[in-house]
Amino acid sequence: MNEDVGTLQPMIAVNGLRKSIRNGPRTVDILRGLNFKVPRGQFVAIMGASGSGKSTLLGLLAGLDTPSGGGVLLNGTAISYLPEDMLAQVRGKTVGFVFQSYQLIPTLTALENVLLVHELNAEGDGKPRARQLLTSVGLGDRMDHYPVQLSGGEQQRVALARAFVLRPPIVLADEPTGNLDTTNGAHVLELLLDLNRTEGTTLVLVTHDATLAACADRRIVLCDGLIVSDEMNADPHRPDRQTTAGTAAGA
């Protein structure tokens, strides 16, 4: 990472973020005042036991939920309390999302699923970009197939292409390998890391998988709605590590 990255505007800024819900007469605190920043291009793994607040945090980062206090800035824009129409515009151009359960539309082909995001949020012909991405994730010969005709690993690769089709500066992923076997999970992770590197995208990923988290630049661990650990990985075990190290050595 560049030495001056800390002086740049963070791609994500979380300030005093809280989320509480009512459970009968009780108030349950899910997130209890989180503060952190993510610079451009960083890969962050968010970890923690079930119920620690990981998925709630990811939903707030994506603007899919409203906090009880504090807020989130994406690329300098405060999103947490925007009107829905303005929030949808910011989210559509700023964030790509990868779901554990793929969230593909069953009546659309792989190509159409990827194109739908472009049609809803951008102008012009998105087909060249969609085709290029599907080819890059190994689905060049499966573009006209429907989700039911694709394996779980292939469906997740369609979801990856969809998340990157608008070249969003931020991609958020919720357990993207959670429904996959070891082989497909490793393949999807390698593709995600490659897209992160080649597109220069800031990547925030929620996971239980320590192997996957070991590939991140940074790990944030939650427990009972608080950050209990926020550390850089001294030696990320990632497929593109050799390329990254070579670039740094030659800089």
Helices and strands as residue ranges (DSSP letters): G 3-7, E 12-23, E 26-38, E 43-47, H 54-61, E 69-74, E 77-78, H 84-94, E 95-98, H 110-121, H 127-136, G 147-149, H 152-164, E 170-174, H 182-199, E 202-206, H 210-213, E 218-223, E 226-232, H 241-250
